[in-house]
């Protein structure tokens, strides 16, 4: 539960490198998750988006999930965001993508945005903390397996 999560987060934060990586995530607008899978059906897309590989998700943040075949989804913890706001964001992203595709096909291009390049976030994980992560992963997998989306 939340108590175990808080203990694990405190242990993770004890390393300066981990604290730096956690700060970058906490201060980010959203987390972009590039997923190697390619869900083959709407049900599989929903299941993978909602509860795919928990080690490749950051459930306390708004997440944009992009799959190997270009499909995308949004996953978010509902407390800090209102669902209507996230639906509005998703609609805007879909419209912008369609517009950009049309401009590209017509030969038009927008100047490249100036943004800092992505950087890999690294974590020092002790064997004890690794065991907690594995236990949490197994719990999340069991919860996901019990979820009926059909």
Chimera marker file (.cmm) of the C-alpha trace (Angstrom):
<marker_set name="trace">
<marker id="1" x="0.000" y="0.000" z="0.000" r="1" g="1" b="0" radius="0.5"/>
<marker id="2" x="0.864" y="3.651" z="0.356" r="1" g="1" b="0" radius="0.5"/>
<marker id="3" x="2.939" y="3.068" z="3.528" r="1" g="1" b="0" radius="0.5"/>
<marker id="4" x="5.240" y="0.639" z="1.692" r="1" g="1" b="0" radius="0.5"/>
<marker id="5" x="5.445" y="3.076" z="-1.217" r="1" g="1" b="0" radius="0.5"/>
<marker id="6" x="6.442" y="5.917" z="1.122" r="1" g="1" b="0" radius="0.5"/>
<marker id="7" x="9.131" y="3.764" z="2.764" r="1" g="1" b="0" radius="0.5"/>
<marker id="8" x="10.517" y="2.691" z="-0.623" r="1" g="1" b="0" radius="0.5"/>
<marker id="9" x="10.499" y="6.292" z="-1.904" r="1" g="1" b="0" radius="0.5"/>
<marker id="10" x="12.370" y="7.452" z="1.224" r="1" g="1" b="0" radius="0.5"/>
<marker id="11" x="14.959" y="4.695" z="0.732" r="1" g="1" b="0" radius="0.5"/>
<marker id="12" x="15.307" y="5.564" z="-2.960" r="1" g="1" b="0" radius="0.5"/>
<marker id="13" x="15.693" y="9.261" z="-2.142" r="1" g="1" b="0" radius="0.5"/>
<marker id="14" x="18.637" y="8.602" z="0.174" r="1" g="1" b="0" radius="0.5"/>
<marker id="15" x="21.017" y="8.546" z="-2.821" r="1" g="1" b="0" radius="0.5"/>
<marker id="16" x="21.934" y="11.953" z="-4.338" r="1" g="1" b="0" radius="0.5"/>
<marker id="17" x="21.706" y="10.490" z="-7.852" r="1" g="1" b="0" radius="0.5"/>
<marker id="18" x="18.261" y="9.068" z="-7.147" r="1" g="1" b="0" radius="0.5"/>
<marker id="19" x="17.109" y="12.305" z="-5.535" r="1" g="1" b="0" radius="0.5"/>
<marker id="20" x="18.175" y="14.185" z="-8.672" r="1" g="1" b="0" radius="0.5"/>
<marker id="21" x="16.287" y="11.773" z="-10.937" r="1" g="1" b="0" radius="0.5"/>
<marker id="22" x="13.184" y="11.898" z="-8.744" r="1" g="1" b="0" radius="0.5"/>
<marker id="23" x="13.294" y="15.698" z="-8.733" r="1" g="1" b="0" radius="0.5"/>
<marker id="24" x="13.409" y="15.746" z="-12.545" r="1" g="1" b="0" radius="0.5"/>
<marker id="25" x="10.332" y="13.502" z="-12.680" r="1" g="1" b="0" radius="0.5"/>
<marker id="26" x="8.458" y="15.398" z="-9.974" r="1" g="1" b="0" radius="0.5"/>
<marker id="27" x="9.052" y="18.729" z="-11.741" r="1" g="1" b="0" radius="0.5"/>
<marker id="28" x="8.127" y="17.427" z="-15.202" r="1" g="1" b="0" radius="0.5"/>
<marker id="29" x="4.786" y="18.252" z="-16.796" r="1" g="1" b="0" radius="0.5"/>
<marker id="30" x="4.353" y="14.623" z="-17.847" r="1" g="1" b="0" radius="0.5"/>
<marker id="31" x="6.195" y="11.369" z="-18.372" r="1" g="1" b="0" radius="0.5"/>
<marker id="32" x="6.672" y="10.023" z="-21.890" r="1" g="1" b="0" radius="0.5"/>
<marker id="33" x="6.756" y="6.234" z="-21.940" r="1" g="1" b="0" radius="0.5"/>
<marker id="34" x="8.017" y="4.581" z="-25.132" r="1" g="1" b="0" radius="0.5"/>
<marker id="35" x="6.570" y="1.080" z="-25.028" r="1" g="1" b="0" radius="0.5"/>
<marker id="36" x="7.995" y="-1.760" z="-27.123" r="1" g="1" b="0" radius="0.5"/>
<marker id="37" x="4.622" y="-3.497" z="-27.444" r="1" g="1" b="0" radius="0.5"/>
<marker id="38" x="2.019" y="-3.018" z="-30.189" r="1" g="1" b="0" radius="0.5"/>
<marker id="39" x="-1.465" y="-3.767" z="-28.814" r="1" g="1" b="0" radius="0.5"/>
<marker id="40" x="-3.499" y="-5.615" z="-31.460" r="1" g="1" b="0" radius="0.5"/>
<marker id="41" x="-7.043" y="-4.766" z="-30.329" r="1" g="1" b="0" radius="0.5"/>
<marker id="42" x="-8.851" y="-1.966" z="-28.493" r="1" g="1" b="0" radius="0.5"/>
<marker id="43" x="-9.129" y="-4.206" z="-25.409" r="1" g="1" b="0" radius="0.5"/>
<marker id="44" x="-5.410" y="-4.992" z="-25.495" r="1" g="1" b="0" radius="0.5"/>
<marker id="45" x="-4.622" y="-1.281" z="-25.948" r="1" g="1" b="0" radius="0.5"/>
<marker id="46" x="-6.798" y="-0.438" z="-22.929" r="1" g="1" b="0" radius="0.5"/>
<marker id="47" x="-5.217" y="-3.174" z="-20.780" r="1" g="1" b="0" radius="0.5"/>
<marker id="48" x="-1.661" y="-2.274" z="-21.802" r="1" g="1" b="0" radius="0.5"/>
<marker id="49" x="-2.289" y="1.439" z="-21.305" r="1" g="1" b="0" radius="0.5"/>
<marker id="50" x="-3.947" y="0.992" z="-17.941" r="1" g="1" b="0" radius="0.5"/>
<marker id="51" x="-1.737" y="-1.679" z="-16.451" r="1" g="1" b="0" radius="0.5"/>
<marker id="52" x="1.071" y="-2.681" z="-18.795" r="1" g="1" b="0" radius="0.5"/>
<marker id="53" x="4.581" y="-3.319" z="-17.514" r="1" g="1" b="0" radius="0.5"/>
<marker id="54" x="4.499" y="-1.423" z="-14.209" r="1" g="1" b="0" radius="0.5"/>
<marker id="55" x="8.287" y="-1.017" z="-14.339" r="1" g="1" b="0" radius="0.5"/>
<marker id="56" x="7.840" y="1.132" z="-17.471" r="1" g="1" b="0" radius="0.5"/>
<marker id="57" x="5.195" y="3.431" z="-15.989" r="1" g="1" b="0" radius="0.5"/>
<marker id="58" x="5.182" y="6.284" z="-13.497" r="1" g="1" b="0" radius="0.5"/>
<marker id="59" x="1.670" y="6.115" z="-12.113" r="1" g="1" b="0" radius="0.5"/>
<marker id="60" x="1.890" y="9.279" z="-10.002" r="1" g="1" b="0" radius="0.5"/>
<marker id="61" x="2.285" y="11.477" z="-13.108" r="1" g="1" b="0" radius="0.5"/>
<marker id="62" x="0.372" y="12.235" z="-16.249" r="1" g="1" b="0" radius="0.5"/>
<marker id="63" x="1.840" y="9.767" z="-18.772" r="1" g="1" b="0" radius="0.5"/>
<marker id="64" x="1.819" y="9.846" z="-22.532" r="1" g="1" b="0" radius="0.5"/>
<marker id="65" x="2.307" y="6.284" z="-23.754" r="1" g="1" b="0" radius="0.5"/>
<marker id="66" x="3.552" y="5.706" z="-27.295" r="1" g="1" b="0" radius="0.5"/>
<marker id="67" x="3.637" y="2.148" z="-28.583" r="1" g="1" b="0" radius="0.5"/>
<marker id="68" x="5.958" y="0.541" z="-31.126" r="1" g="1" b="0" radius="0.5"/>
<marker id="69" x="3.373" y="0.816" z="-33.914" r="1" g="1" b="0" radius="0.5"/>
<marker id="70" x="2.623" y="4.515" z="-33.263" r="1" g="1" b="0" radius="0.5"/>
<marker id="71" x="-0.547" y="4.050" z="-31.226" r="1" g="1" b="0" radius="0.5"/>
<marker id="72" x="-0.730" y="6.346" z="-28.223" r="1" g="1" b="0" radius="0.5"/>
<marker id="73" x="-2.619" y="6.563" z="-24.973" r="1" g="1" b="0" radius="0.5"/>
<marker id="74" x="-2.737" y="8.629" z="-21.824" r="1" g="1" b="0" radius="0.5"/>
<marker id="75" x="-2.620" y="7.216" z="-18.303" r="1" g="1" b="0" radius="0.5"/>
<marker id="76" x="-2.953" y="9.388" z="-15.220" r="1" g="1" b="0" radius="0.5"/>
<marker id="77" x="-3.624" y="9.244" z="-11.520" r="1" g="1" b="0" radius="0.5"/>
<marker id="78" x="-6.952" y="11.021" z="-11.183" r="1" g="1" b="0" radius="0.5"/>
<marker id="79" x="-6.332" y="13.009" z="-7.981" r="1" g="1" b="0" radius="0.5"/>
<marker id="80" x="-4.213" y="15.875" z="-9.420" r="1" g="1" b="0" radius="0.5"/>
<marker id="81" x="-5.977" y="16.022" z="-12.807" r="1" g="1" b="0" radius="0.5"/>
<marker id="82" x="-9.604" y="16.239" z="-13.796" r="1" g="1" b="0" radius="0.5"/>
<marker id="83" x="-10.641" y="13.725" z="-16.444" r="1" g="1" b="0" radius="0.5"/>
<marker id="84" x="-12.232" y="16.419" z="-18.617" r="1" g="1" b="0" radius="0.5"/>
<marker id="85" x="-8.938" y="18.313" z="-18.764" r="1" g="1" b="0" radius="0.5"/>
<marker id="86" x="-7.053" y="15.196" z="-19.830" r="1" g="1" b="0" radius="0.5"/>
<marker id="87" x="-9.669" y="14.373" z="-22.496" r="1" g="1" b="0" radius="0.5"/>
<marker id="88" x="-9.304" y="17.942" z="-23.797" r="1" g="1" b="0" radius="0.5"/>
<marker id="89" x="-5.508" y="17.484" z="-23.920" r="1" g="1" b="0" radius="0.5"/>
<marker id="90" x="-5.867" y="14.180" z="-25.793" r="1" g="1" b="0" radius="0.5"/>
<marker id="91" x="-8.265" y="15.755" z="-28.289" r="1" g="1" b="0" radius="0.5"/>
<marker id="92" x="-5.887" y="18.661" z="-28.877" r="1" g="1" b="0" radius="0.5"/>
<marker id="93" x="-2.928" y="16.293" z="-29.393" r="1" g="1" b="0" radius="0.5"/>
<marker id="94" x="-4.911" y="14.212" z="-31.892" r="1" g="1" b="0" radius="0.5"/>
<marker id="95" x="-5.979" y="17.308" z="-33.860" r="1" g="1" b="0" radius="0.5"/>
<marker id="96" x="-2.447" y="18.713" z="-33.812" r="1" g="1" b="0" radius="0.5"/>
<marker id="97" x="-1.084" y="15.393" z="-35.061" r="1" g="1" b="0" radius="0.5"/>
<marker id="98" x="-3.543" y="15.331" z="-37.943" r="1" g="1" b="0" radius="0.5"/>
<marker id="99" x="-2.684" y="18.946" z="-38.803" r="1" g="1" b="0" radius="0.5"/>
<marker id="100" x="1.065" y="18.265" z="-38.683" r="1" g="1" b="0" radius="0.5"/>
<marker id="101" x="0.630" y="15.189" z="-40.893" r="1" g="1" b="0" radius="0.5"/>
<marker id="102" x="-1.265" y="17.282" z="-43.451" r="1" g="1" b="0" radius="0.5"/>
<marker id="103" x="1.411" y="19.998" z="-43.438" r="1" g="1" b="0" radius="0.5"/>
<marker id="104" x="4.141" y="17.401" z="-43.854" r="1" g="1" b="0" radius="0.5"/>
<marker id="105" x="2.334" y="15.788" z="-46.802" r="1" g="1" b="0" radius="0.5"/>
<marker id="106" x="1.922" y="19.242" z="-48.387" r="1" g="1" b="0" radius="0.5"/>
<marker id="107" x="5.652" y="19.900" z="-48.018" r="1" g="1" b="0" radius="0.5"/>
<marker id="108" x="5.315" y="22.510" z="-45.276" r="1" g="1" b="0" radius="0.5"/>
<marker id="109" x="7.487" y="22.399" z="-42.207" r="1" g="1" b="0" radius="0.5"/>
<marker id="110" x="7.519" y="24.269" z="-38.980" r="1" g="1" b="0" radius="0.5"/>
<marker id="111" x="10.854" y="25.477" z="-37.555" r="1" g="1" b="0" radius="0.5"/>
<marker id="112" x="12.255" y="23.046" z="-35.030" r="1" g="1" b="0" radius="0.5"/>
<marker id="113" x="11.365" y="23.857" z="-31.429" r="1" g="1" b="0" radius="0.5"/>
<marker id="114" x="14.244" y="24.774" z="-29.154" r="1" g="1" b="0" radius="0.5"/>
<marker id="115" x="14.148" y="22.422" z="-26.201" r="1" g="1" b="0" radius="0.5"/>
<marker id="116" x="16.692" y="20.736" z="-24.034" r="1" g="1" b="0" radius="0.5"/>
<marker id="117" x="17.496" y="17.267" z="-25.330" r="1" g="1" b="0" radius="0.5"/>
<marker id="118" x="16.156" y="14.374" z="-23.276" r="1" g="1" b="0" radius="0.5"/>
<marker id="119" x="18.479" y="12.887" z="-20.716" r="1" g="1" b="0" radius="0.5"/>
<marker id="120" x="18.535" y="9.433" z="-19.265" r="1" g="1" b="0" radius="0.5"/>
<marker id="121" x="17.572" y="9.335" z="-15.607" r="1" g="1" b="0" radius="0.5"/>
<marker id="122" x="19.644" y="6.897" z="-13.611" r="1" g="1" b="0" radius="0.5"/>
<marker id="123" x="18.881" y="5.233" z="-10.302" r="1" g="1" b="0" radius="0.5"/>
<marker id="124" x="21.063" y="3.439" z="-7.770" r="1" g="1" b="0" radius="0.5"/>
<marker id="125" x="18.980" y="0.486" z="-6.576" r="1" g="1" b="0" radius="0.5"/>
<marker id="126" x="20.219" y="-1.573" z="-3.643" r="1" g="1" b="0" radius="0.5"/>
<marker id="127" x="19.351" y="-5.278" z="-3.481" r="1" g="1" b="0" radius="0.5"/>
<marker id="128" x="16.883" y="-4.511" z="-0.660" r="1" g="1" b="0" radius="0.5"/>
<marker id="129" x="15.166" y="-1.812" z="-2.693" r="1" g="1" b="0" radius="0.5"/>
<marker id="130" x="15.248" y="-4.039" z="-5.784" r="1" g="1" b="0" radius="0.5"/>
<marker id="131" x="13.352" y="-6.688" z="-3.809" r="1" g="1" b="0" radius="0.5"/>
<marker id="132" x="10.711" y="-4.081" z="-2.900" r="1" g="1" b="0" radius="0.5"/>
<marker id="133" x="10.412" y="-3.059" z="-6.552" r="1" g="1" b="0" radius="0.5"/>
<marker id="134" x="10.005" y="-6.704" z="-7.577" r="1" g="1" b="0" radius="0.5"/>
<marker id="135" x="7.343" y="-7.262" z="-4.907" r="1" g="1" b="0" radius="0.5"/>
<marker id="136" x="5.469" y="-4.166" z="-6.112" r="1" g="1" b="0" radius="0.5"/>
<marker id="137" x="5.780" y="-5.332" z="-9.744" r="1" g="1" b="0" radius="0.5"/>
<marker id="138" x="4.374" y="-8.762" z="-8.847" r="1" g="1" b="0" radius="0.5"/>
<marker id="139" x="1.490" y="-7.154" z="-6.929" r="1" g="1" b="0" radius="0.5"/>
<marker id="140" x="0.696" y="-4.849" z="-9.866" r="1" g="1" b="0" radius="0.5"/>
<marker id="141" x="0.813" y="-7.799" z="-12.288" r="1" g="1" b="0" radius="0.5"/>
<marker id="142" x="-1.603" y="-9.781" z="-10.104" r="1" g="1" b="0" radius="0.5"/>
<marker id="143" x="-3.983" y="-6.820" z="-9.901" r="1" g="1" b="0" radius="0.5"/>
<marker id="144" x="-3.767" y="-6.357" z="-13.669" r="1" g="1" b="0" radius="0.5"/>
<marker id="145" x="-4.475" y="-10.029" z="-14.329" r="1" g="1" b="0" radius="0.5"/>
<marker id="146" x="-7.611" y="-9.792" z="-12.182" r="1" g="1" b="0" radius="0.5"/>
<marker id="147" x="-8.937" y="-6.777" z="-14.099" r="1" g="1" b="0" radius="0.5"/>
<marker id="148" x="-11.840" y="-7.606" z="-16.428" r="1" g="1" b="0" radius="0.5"/>
<marker id="149" x="-11.910" y="-5.285" z="-19.445" r="1" g="1" b="0" radius="0.5"/>
<marker id="150" x="-14.024" y="-7.527" z="-21.684" r="1" g="1" b="0" radius="0.5"/>
<link id1="1" id2="2" r="1" g="1" b="0" radius="0.2"/>
<link id1="2" id2="3" r="1" g="1" b="0" radius="0.2"/>
<link id1="3" id2="4" r="1" g="1" b="0" radius="0.2"/>
<link id1="4" id2="5" r="1" g="1" b="0" radius="0.2"/>
<link id1="5" id2="6" r="1" g="1" b="0" radius="0.2"/>
<link id1="6" id2="7" r="1" g="1" b="0" radius="0.2"/>
<link id1="7" id2="8" r="1" g="1" b="0" radius="0.2"/>
<link id1="8" id2="9" r="1" g="1" b="0" radius="0.2"/>
<link id1="9" id2="10" r="1" g="1" b="0" radius="0.2"/>
<link id1="10" id2="11" r="1" g="1" b="0" radius="0.2"/>
<link id1="11" id2="12" r="1" g="1" b="0" radius="0.2"/>
<link id1="12" id2="13" r="1" g="1" b="0" radius="0.2"/>
<link id1="13" id2="14" r="1" g="1" b="0" radius="0.2"/>
<link id1="14" id2="15" r="1" g="1" b="0" radius="0.2"/>
<link id1="15" id2="16" r="1" g="1" b="0" radius="0.2"/>
<link id1="16" id2="17" r="1" g="1" b="0" radius="0.2"/>
<link id1="17" id2="18" r="1" g="1" b="0" radius="0.2"/>
<link id1="18" id2="19" r="1" g="1" b="0" radius="0.2"/>
<link id1="19" id2="20" r="1" g="1" b="0" radius="0.2"/>
<link id1="20" id2="21" r="1" g="1" b="0" radius="0.2"/>
<link id1="21" id2="22" r="1" g="1" b="0" radius="0.2"/>
<link id1="22" id2="23" r="1" g="1" b="0" radius="0.2"/>
<link id1="23" id2="24" r="1" g="1" b="0" radius="0.2"/>
<link id1="24" id2="25" r="1" g="1" b="0" radius="0.2"/>
<link id1="25" id2="26" r="1" g="1" b="0" radius="0.2"/>
<link id1="26" id2="27" r="1" g="1" b="0" radius="0.2"/>
<link id1="27" id2="28" r="1" g="1" b="0" radius="0.2"/>
<link id1="28" id2="29" r="1" g="1" b="0" radius="0.2"/>
<link id1="29" id2="30" r="1" g="1" b="0" radius="0.2"/>
<link id1="30" id2="31" r="1" g="1" b="0" radius="0.2"/>
<link id1="31" id2="32" r="1" g="1" b="0" radius="0.2"/>
<link id1="32" id2="33" r="1" g="1" b="0" radius="0.2"/>
<link id1="33" id2="34" r="1" g="1" b="0" radius="0.2"/>
<link id1="34" id2="35" r="1" g="1" b="0" radius="0.2"/>
<link id1="35" id2="36" r="1" g="1" b="0" radius="0.2"/>
<link id1="36" id2="37" r="1" g="1" b="0" radius="0.2"/>
<link id1="37" id2="38" r="1" g="1" b="0" radius="0.2"/>
<link id1="38" id2="39" r="1" g="1" b="0" radius="0.2"/>
<link id1="39" id2="40" r="1" g="1" b="0" radius="0.2"/>
<link id1="40" id2="41" r="1" g="1" b="0" radius="0.2"/>
<link id1="41" id2="42" r="1" g="1" b="0" radius="0.2"/>
<link id1="42" id2="43" r="1" g="1" b="0" radius="0.2"/>
<link id1="43" id2="44" r="1" g="1" b="0" radius="0.2"/>
<link id1="44" id2="45" r="1" g="1" b="0" radius="0.2"/>
<link id1="45" id2="46" r="1" g="1" b="0" radius="0.2"/>
<link id1="46" id2="47" r="1" g="1" b="0" radius="0.2"/>
<link id1="47" id2="48" r="1" g="1" b="0" radius="0.2"/>
<link id1="48" id2="49" r="1" g="1" b="0" radius="0.2"/>
<link id1="49" id2="50" r="1" g="1" b="0" radius="0.2"/>
<link id1="50" id2="51" r="1" g="1" b="0" radius="0.2"/>
<link id1="51" id2="52" r="1" g="1" b="0" radius="0.2"/>
<link id1="52" id2="53" r="1" g="1" b="0" radius="0.2"/>
<link id1="53" id2="54" r="1" g="1" b="0" radius="0.2"/>
<link id1="54" id2="55" r="1" g="1" b="0" radius="0.2"/>
<link id1="55" id2="56" r="1" g="1" b="0" radius="0.2"/>
<link id1="56" id2="57" r="1" g="1" b="0" radius="0.2"/>
<link id1="57" id2="58" r="1" g="1" b="0" radius="0.2"/>
<link id1="58" id2="59" r="1" g="1" b="0" radius="0.2"/>
<link id1="59" id2="60" r="1" g="1" b="0" radius="0.2"/>
<link id1="60" id2="61" r="1" g="1" b="0" radius="0.2"/>
<link id1="61" id2="62" r="1" g="1" b="0" radius="0.2"/>
<link id1="62" id2="63" r="1" g="1" b="0" radius="0.2"/>
<link id1="63" id2="64" r="1" g="1" b="0" radius="0.2"/>
<link id1="64" id2="65" r="1" g="1" b="0" radius="0.2"/>
<link id1="65" id2="66" r="1" g="1" b="0" radius="0.2"/>
<link id1="66" id2="67" r="1" g="1" b="0" radius="0.2"/>
<link id1="67" id2="68" r="1" g="1" b="0" radius="0.2"/>
<link id1="68" id2="69" r="1" g="1" b="0" radius="0.2"/>
<link id1="69" id2="70" r="1" g="1" b="0" radius="0.2"/>
<link id1="70" id2="71" r="1" g="1" b="0" radius="0.2"/>
<link id1="71" id2="72" r="1" g="1" b="0" radius="0.2"/>
<link id1="72" id2="73" r="1" g="1" b="0" radius="0.2"/>
<link id1="73" id2="74" r="1" g="1" b="0" radius="0.2"/>
<link id1="74" id2="75" r="1" g="1" b="0" radius="0.2"/>
<link id1="75" id2="76" r="1" g="1" b="0" radius="0.2"/>
<link id1="76" id2="77" r="1" g="1" b="0" radius="0.2"/>
<link id1="77" id2="78" r="1" g="1" b="0" radius="0.2"/>
<link id1="78" id2="79" r="1" g="1" b="0" radius="0.2"/>
<link id1="79" id2="80" r="1" g="1" b="0" radius="0.2"/>
<link id1="80" id2="81" r="1" g="1" b="0" radius="0.2"/>
<link id1="81" id2="82" r="1" g="1" b="0" radius="0.2"/>
<link id1="82" id2="83" r="1" g="1" b="0" radius="0.2"/>
<link id1="83" id2="84" r="1" g="1" b="0" radius="0.2"/>
<link id1="84" id2="85" r="1" g="1" b="0" radius="0.2"/>
<link id1="85" id2="86" r="1" g="1" b="0" radius="0.2"/>
<link id1="86" id2="87" r="1" g="1" b="0" radius="0.2"/>
<link id1="87" id2="88" r="1" g="1" b="0" radius="0.2"/>
<link id1="88" id2="89" r="1" g="1" b="0" radius="0.2"/>
<link id1="89" id2="90" r="1" g="1" b="0" radius="0.2"/>
<link id1="90" id2="91" r="1" g="1" b="0" radius="0.2"/>
<link id1="91" id2="92" r="1" g="1" b="0" radius="0.2"/>
<link id1="92" id2="93" r="1" g="1" b="0" radius="0.2"/>
<link id1="93" id2="94" r="1" g="1" b="0" radius="0.2"/>
<link id1="94" id2="95" r="1" g="1" b="0" radius="0.2"/>
<link id1="95" id2="96" r="1" g="1" b="0" radius="0.2"/>
<link id1="96" id2="97" r="1" g="1" b="0" radius="0.2"/>
<link id1="97" id2="98" r="1" g="1" b="0" radius="0.2"/>
<link id1="98" id2="99" r="1" g="1" b="0" radius="0.2"/>
<link id1="99" id2="100" r="1" g="1" b="0" radius="0.2"/>
<link id1="100" id2="101" r="1" g="1" b="0" radius="0.2"/>
<link id1="101" id2="102" r="1" g="1" b="0" radius="0.2"/>
<link id1="102" id2="103" r="1" g="1" b="0" radius="0.2"/>
<link id1="103" id2="104" r="1" g="1" b="0" radius="0.2"/>
<link id1="104" id2="105" r="1" g="1" b="0" radius="0.2"/>
<link id1="105" id2="106" r="1" g="1" b="0" radius="0.2"/>
<link id1="106" id2="107" r="1" g="1" b="0" radius="0.2"/>
<link id1="107" id2="108" r="1" g="1" b="0" radius="0.2"/>
<link id1="108" id2="109" r="1" g="1" b="0" radius="0.2"/>
<link id1="109" id2="110" r="1" g="1" b="0" radius="0.2"/>
<link id1="110" id2="111" r="1" g="1" b="0" radius="0.2"/>
<link id1="111" id2="112" r="1" g="1" b="0" radius="0.2"/>
<link id1="112" id2="113" r="1" g="1" b="0" radius="0.2"/>
<link id1="113" id2="114" r="1" g="1" b="0" radius="0.2"/>
<link id1="114" id2="115" r="1" g="1" b="0" radius="0.2"/>
<link id1="115" id2="116" r="1" g="1" b="0" radius="0.2"/>
<link id1="116" id2="117" r="1" g="1" b="0" radius="0.2"/>
<link id1="117" id2="118" r="1" g="1" b="0" radius="0.2"/>
<link id1="118" id2="119" r="1" g="1" b="0" radius="0.2"/>
<link id1="119" id2="120" r="1" g="1" b="0" radius="0.2"/>
<link id1="120" id2="121" r="1" g="1" b="0" radius="0.2"/>
<link id1="121" id2="122" r="1" g="1" b="0" radius="0.2"/>
<link id1="122" id2="123" r="1" g="1" b="0" radius="0.2"/>
<link id1="123" id2="124" r="1" g="1" b="0" radius="0.2"/>
<link id1="124" id2="125" r="1" g="1" b="0" radius="0.2"/>
<link id1="125" id2="126" r="1" g="1" b="0" radius="0.2"/>
<link id1="126" id2="127" r="1" g="1" b="0" radius="0.2"/>
<link id1="127" id2="128" r="1" g="1" b="0" radius="0.2"/>
<link id1="128" id2="129" r="1" g="1" b="0" radius="0.2"/>
<link id1="129" id2="130" r="1" g="1" b="0" radius="0.2"/>
<link id1="130" id2="131" r="1" g="1" b="0" radius="0.2"/>
<link id1="131" id2="132" r="1" g="1" b="0" radius="0.2"/>
<link id1="132" id2="133" r="1" g="1" b="0" radius="0.2"/>
<link id1="133" id2="134" r="1" g="1" b="0" radius="0.2"/>
<link id1="134" id2="135" r="1" g="1" b="0" radius="0.2"/>
<link id1="135" id2="136" r="1" g="1" b="0" radius="0.2"/>
<link id1="136" id2="137" r="1" g="1" b="0" radius="0.2"/>
<link id1="137" id2="138" r="1" g="1" b="0" radius="0.2"/>
<link id1="138" id2="139" r="1" g="1" b="0" radius="0.2"/>
<link id1="139" id2="140" r="1" g="1" b="0" radius="0.2"/>
<link id1="140" id2="141" r="1" g="1" b="0" radius="0.2"/>
<link id1="141" id2="142" r="1" g="1" b="0" radius="0.2"/>
<link id1="142" id2="143" r="1" g="1" b="0" radius="0.2"/>
<link id1="143" id2="144" r="1" g="1" b="0" radius="0.2"/>
<link id1="144" id2="145" r="1" g="1" b="0" radius="0.2"/>
<link id1="145" id2="146" r="1" g="1" b="0" radius="0.2"/>
<link id1="146" id2="147" r="1" g="1" b="0" radius="0.2"/>
<link id1="147" id2="148" r="1" g="1" b="0" radius="0.2"/>
<link id1="148" id2="149" r="1" g="1" b="0" radius="0.2"/>
<link id1="149" id2="150" r="1" g="1" b="0" radius="0.2"/>
</marker_set>
